[in-house]
């Protein structure tokens, strides 16, 4: 399938995008090559090919949802430049 300038201008008009002549030529060539590639893909016989849902054919191992760390709030608060009881104090961002 070949895309010509007339088609590019029609598409740009429908999408309300202004395209100059130089850019329209490049778009026509790019879209033509894309459609040529799609036509090649359409010719492939994929009747006996199963759909690919994942590259890795493994299943995820289930694990129980357990808390692995005991009360580390104090250790976390130590990382704050300034603290106010149990909260981080940060500089004001919005004026």
TORSETOR-799201 format. One record per residue: residue in three letters; x negated, y, z negated of N, C-alpha, C, CB in turn. Coordinates in pm, whole numbers. Each point is the difference from the previous one (the first is absolute). Glycine has a CB too. Example, Ala and Ser with C-alpha at 12.3 -4.5 7.8 and 13.67 -1.06 7.14 Angstrom:
<vexvexs>
+-----+--------+--------+--------+--------+--------+--------+--------+--------+--------+--------+--------+--------+
!   r !     nX !     nY !     nZ !    caX !    caY !    caZ !     cX !     cY !     cZ !    cbX !    cbY !    cbZ !
+-----+--------+--------+--------+--------+--------+--------+--------+--------+--------+--------+--------+--------+
! ALA !  -1319 !   -569 !   -780 !     89 !    119 !      0 !    -90 !    120 !      0 !    189 !   -117 !   -125 !
! SER !   -154 !    222 !    197 !    -82 !    119 !     -6 !     77 !    109 !    -73 !   -118 !    -63 !    215 !
+-----+--------+--------+--------+--------+--------+--------+--------+--------+--------+--------+--------+--------+
</vexvexs>
This chain:
<vexvexs>
+-----+--------+--------+--------+--------+--------+--------+--------+--------+--------+--------+--------+--------+
!   r !     nX !     nY !     nZ !    caX !    caY !    caZ !     cX !     cY !     cZ !    cbX !    cbY !    cbZ !
+-----+--------+--------+--------+--------+--------+--------+--------+--------+--------+--------+--------+--------+
! UNK !    -85 !   -118 !      0 !     85 !    118 !      0 !    -89 !    123 !      0 !    185 !   -123 !   -122 !
! UNK !   -159 !    211 !    211 !    -80 !    121 !     12 !     81 !    120 !    -49 !   -129 !   -100 !    194 !
! UNK !     67 !    180 !   -276 !     65 !    121 !    -53 !    -54 !    119 !     79 !     29 !   -102 !   -234 !
! UNK !     59 !    179 !    291 !    -42 !    117 !     78 !     26 !    130 !    -78 !     47 !   -126 !    214 !
! UNK !    -90 !    237 !   -157 !     16 !    130 !    -67 !    146 !     36 !    -23 !   -213 !     73 !    105 !
! UNK !    298 !   -112 !    -10 !    142 !     31 !    -14 !     57 !    -68 !   -125 !     20 !     23 !    251 !
! UNK !    -60 !   -147 !   -274 !     47 !    -74 !   -117 !    -53 !     63 !   -129 !     10 !   -210 !    137 !
! UNK !   -137 !    249 !   -136 !    -60 !     65 !   -117 !     74 !    128 !    -33 !   -224 !   -100 !     56 !
! UNK !    252 !    180 !     45 !     71 !    126 !    -24 !    142 !    -25 !    -51 !   -136 !    109 !    180 !
! UNK !    200 !   -214 !   -129 !    134 !    -35 !    -46 !     -4 !    -43 !   -147 !     64 !    -69 !    235 !
! UNK !   -160 !    -14 !   -270 !    -15 !    -45 !   -139 !    -31 !    117 !    -91 !    -80 !   -224 !     79 !
! UNK !     -9 !    313 !    -36 !    -34 !    116 !    -85 !    120 !     93 !    -16 !   -239 !    -16 !     77 !
! UNK !    321 !     27 !     26 !    120 !     83 !    -11 !     99 !    -63 !    -98 !    -32 !     81 !    236 !
! UNK !     51 !   -213 !   -227 !     92 !    -68 !    -91 !    -47 !      7 !   -146 !     63 !   -154 !    187 !
! UNK !   -194 !    146 !   -207 !    -53 !      4 !   -135 !    -30 !    141 !    -49 !    -95 !   -223 !     41 !
! UNK !    120 !    321 !     48 !    -21 !    142 !    -32 !   -145 !     28 !    -42 !    240 !     14 !    -70 !
! UNK !   -332 !    -72 !    149 !   -143 !     21 !    -22 !    -56 !     64 !    126 !    -18 !   -198 !   -160 !
! UNK !    -51 !    309 !    146 !    -59 !     63 !    118 !   -133 !    -68 !     32 !    112 !    221 !    -55 !
! UNK !   -128 !   -256 !    182 !   -121 !    -67 !     46 !    -50 !     73 !    123 !     76 !   -226 !    -93 !
! UNK !   -202 !    272 !     88 !    -55 !     68 !    117 !    -42 !   -103 !    106 !    -78 !    192 !   -147 !
! UNK !     43 !   -144 !    265 !    -29 !    -87 !    114 !   -117 !    -96 !    -28 !     86 !    180 !    151 !
! UNK !   -192 !   -126 !   -210 !   -118 !    -81 !    -26 !     32 !   -113 !    -97 !   -146 !    199 !     42 !
! UNK !    216 !   -164 !   -147 !     39 !   -100 !   -100 !     99 !   -100 !     59 !    -38 !    169 !   -183 !
! UNK !    126 !   -123 !    271 !     99 !    -89 !     61 !    -69 !   -105 !     88 !    169 !    186 !     -4 !
! UNK !   -274 !   -146 !     76 !    -75 !    -96 !     82 !    -62 !   -109 !    -87 !    -48 !    180 !    168 !
! UNK !    -13 !   -138 !   -278 !    -63 !    -96 !    -90 !    104 !    -92 !    -62 !   -183 !    166 !    -48 !
! UNK !    297 !   -111 !      7 !    107 !    -81 !    -58 !     53 !   -101 !    100 !     60 !    190 !   -150 !
! UNK !    -46 !   -148 !    275 !     49 !    -91 !    104 !    -95 !   -119 !     17 !    111 !    195 !    117 !
! UNK !   -240 !   -168 !   -114 !    -99 !   -108 !     14 !      2 !    -91 !   -122 !   -143 !    149 !    143 !
! UNK !    147 !    -90 !   -263 !      0 !    -79 !   -123 !    125 !    -88 !    -10 !   -134 !    180 !   -111 !
! UNK !    250 !   -121 !    138 !    124 !    -77 !     -9 !      6 !   -109 !    107 !    116 !    201 !    -94 !
! UNK !   -167 !   -173 !    211 !     -4 !   -102 !    104 !    -85 !   -119 !    -42 !     31 !    178 !    173 !
! UNK !   -148 !   -151 !   -231 !    -86 !   -111 !    -44 !     64 !    -77 !   -115 !   -201 !    131 !     73 !
! UNK !    274 !    -62 !   -160 !     69 !    -69 !   -110 !    108 !    -92 !     55 !    -46 !    193 !   -154 !
! UNK !    124 !   -144 !    251 !    106 !    -83 !     57 !    -56 !   -116 !     82 !    148 !    201 !      6 !
! UNK !   -262 !   -182 !     57 !    -64 !   -110 !     71 !    -41 !   -110 !    -97 !    -81 !    160 !    176 !
! UNK !     28 !   -120 !   -292 !    -40 !    -97 !   -100 !    123 !    -73 !    -55 !   -199 !    142 !    -59 !
! UNK !    309 !    -71 !     38 !    123 !    -63 !    -49 !     52 !   -101 !    102 !     56 !    209 !   -131 !
! UNK !    -66 !   -177 !    260 !     42 !    -93 !    103 !    -84 !   -126 !     -1 !     77 !    192 !    138 !
! UNK !   -209 !   -179 !   -164 !    -86 !   -118 !    -12 !     42 !    -85 !   -118 !   -190 !    128 !    104 !
! UNK !    221 !    -63 !   -217 !     43 !    -74 !   -118 !    133 !    -71 !     24 !   -121 !    165 !   -143 !
! UNK !    211 !   -103 !    218 !    129 !    -62 !     28 !    -13 !   -125 !     86 !    104 !    225 !    -18 !
! UNK !   -212 !   -238 !     94 !    -20 !   -116 !     86 !    -52 !   -121 !    -78 !    -44 !    155 !    189 !
! UNK !     -5 !   -134 !   -309 !    -51 !   -112 !    -79 !    112 !    -92 !    -43 !   -188 !    144 !    -81 !
! UNK !    160 !   -274 !     84 !     99 !    -98 !    -43 !    -17 !    -25 !   -150 !      4 !   -108 !    231 !
! UNK !     95 !    147 !   -307 !     -7 !    -13 !   -146 !    113 !    -88 !    -53 !   -106 !    226 !    -14 !
! UNK !    156 !   -318 !     98 !    112 !    -84 !    -41 !    -34 !    -90 !   -118 !     79 !      5 !    236 !
! UNK !   -199 !    -62 !   -237 !    -37 !    -97 !   -104 !    -86 !     63 !   -110 !     11 !   -180 !    171 !
! UNK !    -13 !    310 !   -179 !    -80 !     69 !   -101 !     91 !     45 !   -114 !   -167 !     76 !    177 !
! UNK !    131 !   -118 !   -297 !     79 !     41 !   -116 !    -34 !    143 !    -38 !     10 !   -239 !    -83 !
! UNK !     87 !    314 !     33 !    -28 !    138 !    -42 !   -101 !      2 !   -115 !    231 !     70 !     72 !
! UNK !   -318 !     28 !    -70 !   -102 !     14 !   -104 !     52 !     97 !   -105 !   -187 !    -47 !    165 !
! UNK !    199 !     -3 !   -287 !     48 !     86 !   -108 !   -115 !     54 !    -83 !    212 !   -129 !     -5 !
! UNK !   -324 !     59 !      7 !   -115 !     44 !    -77 !   -126 !    -59 !     61 !    138 !     18 !   -209 !
! UNK !   -247 !     55 !    201 !   -126 !    -51 !     51 !    -51 !   -113 !    -89 !    -53 !    226 !    100 !
! UNK !     70 !   -209 !   -229 !    -42 !   -101 !    -96 !    119 !    -90 !    -30 !   -174 !    155 !   -101 !
! UNK !    162 !   -281 !    131 !    110 !    -94 !    -21 !     -3 !    -58 !   -141 !     -3 !    -54 !    244 !
! UNK !    -17 !    137 !   -343 !     -1 !    -47 !   -138 !    117 !     61 !    -75 !   -250 !    -25 !      5 !
! UNK !    291 !    -43 !   -108 !    107 !     53 !    -83 !    -62 !     57 !   -127 !    167 !   -167 !     93 !
! UNK !   -102 !    266 !   -149 !    -51 !     62 !   -120 !     25 !    -89 !   -120 !     40 !    226 !     99 !
! UNK !   -137 !   -233 !   -187 !     15 !    -79 !   -121 !     77 !     82 !   -103 !   -216 !   -126 !     47 !
! UNK !    316 !     64 !   -105 !     78 !     69 !   -102 !    -71 !    -10 !   -134 !    214 !    -50 !    125 !
! UNK !   -205 !    154 !   -202 !    -57 !     -1 !   -134 !     99 !     69 !    -93 !   -238 !      2 !     89 !
! UNK !    224 !    -34 !   -214 !     91 !     63 !    -96 !    -43 !    145 !    -22 !     44 !   -223 !   -112 !
! UNK !     52 !    306 !     86 !    -24 !    141 !    -21 !    -28 !     23 !   -148 !    149 !     63 !    196 !
! UNK !   -277 !    -61 !   -230 !    -39 !     13 !   -141 !    -90 !    121 !    -18 !     18 !   -250 !    -30 !
! UNK !     -8 !    312 !    -86 !    -87 !    112 !    -34 !   -134 !    -57 !    -44 !    196 !    147 !    -69 !
! UNK !   -303 !   -102 !    135 !   -132 !    -55 !    -29 !    -82 !     88 !    -93 !      7 !   -109 !    220 !
! UNK !     31 !    233 !   -236 !    -77 !     88 !    -87 !     87 !     45 !   -117 !   -139 !     78 !    196 !
! UNK !     76 !    -75 !   -311 !     72 !     47 !   -118 !     -4 !    152 !     -2 !    -57 !   -211 !   -129 !
! UNK !    129 !    270 !     45 !     17 !    143 !    -14 !   -131 !     78 !     26 !    184 !    -46 !   -166 !
! UNK !   -200 !     98 !    289 !   -123 !     73 !     36 !     28 !    148 !     19 !    -89 !   -207 !    109 !
! UNK !    201 !    254 !   -162 !     37 !    140 !     14 !   -110 !     93 !    -50 !    239 !    -65 !    -26 !
! UNK !   -300 !     33 !    -88 !   -105 !     86 !    -55 !   -121 !      8 !     94 !     76 !    -60 !   -231 !
! UNK !   -111 !    -50 !    294 !   -111 !      0 !     95 !     32 !     87 !    121 !    -65 !   -230 !    -77 !
! UNK !    190 !    228 !    119 !     40 !     79 !    115 !     -1 !    149 !    -36 !    141 !   -191 !     85 !
! UNK !    -90 !    226 !   -199 !      5 !    140 !    -44 !   -141 !     58 !    -14 !    217 !    -46 !   -120 !
! UNK !   -315 !    -37 !     88 !   -139 !     46 !    -12 !    -51 !     56 !    134 !    -39 !   -170 !   -181 !
! UNK !     94 !    125 !    291 !    -43 !     46 !    133 !     53 !    137 !     34 !    -10 !   -235 !     71 !
! UNK !    107 !    282 !   -145 !     59 !    130 !     27 !    -93 !    111 !    -48 !    230 !    -99 !    -20 !
! UNK !   -245 !    207 !     99 !    -84 !    111 !    -44 !     55 !     67 !   -125 !    -69 !     34 !    236 !
! UNK !    201 !    -39 !   -250 !     64 !     58 !   -117 !    125 !    -82 !    -27 !    -91 !    235 !     49 !
! UNK !    121 !   -261 !   -174 !    116 !    -83 !    -29 !     91 !     68 !   -101 !   -135 !   -205 !     48 !
! UNK !    259 !    166 !    -43 !    101 !     52 !    -91 !     80 !   -121 !    -46 !     12 !    231 !    115 !
! UNK !    -47 !   -286 !   -228 !     60 !   -122 !    -55 !    -18 !   -115 !    101 !    169 !    137 !   -134 !
! UNK !    -61 !   -179 !    199 !     -6 !   -117 !     87 !      3 !     36 !    149 !    110 !   -129 !   -181 !
! UNK !   -139 !    255 !    216 !     14 !     44 !    138 !   -127 !     62 !     53 !    241 !     35 !    -42 !
! UNK !   -259 !    -44 !    173 !   -107 !     71 !     67 !     38 !    147 !     11 !    -67 !   -208 !    129 !
! UNK !    -29 !    295 !   -149 !     22 !    143 !     22 !    -78 !     36 !    125 !     34 !     52 !   -250 !
! UNK !     37 !     -2 !    351 !    -64 !     35 !    125 !     22 !    145 !     30 !     30 !   -231 !     84 !
! UNK !   -116 !    292 !     -4 !     19 !    142 !     32 !    128 !     21 !     82 !   -250 !     33 !     -5 !
! UNK !    308 !     84 !    -11 !    121 !     34 !     74 !    -33 !     10 !    149 !     94 !    124 !   -201 !
! UNK !    -11 !   -188 !    284 !    -25 !     -3 !    144 !     89 !     99 !     72 !    -66 !   -241 !    -16 !
! UNK !    191 !    252 !    -24 !     97 !     88 !     67 !     17 !    126 !    -83 !    119 !   -198 !    103 !
! UNK !   -125 !    311 !    -36 !     16 !    125 !    -72 !    142 !     49 !      7 !   -235 !     56 !     47 !
+-----+--------+--------+--------+--------+--------+--------+--------+--------+--------+--------+--------+--------+
</vexvexs>
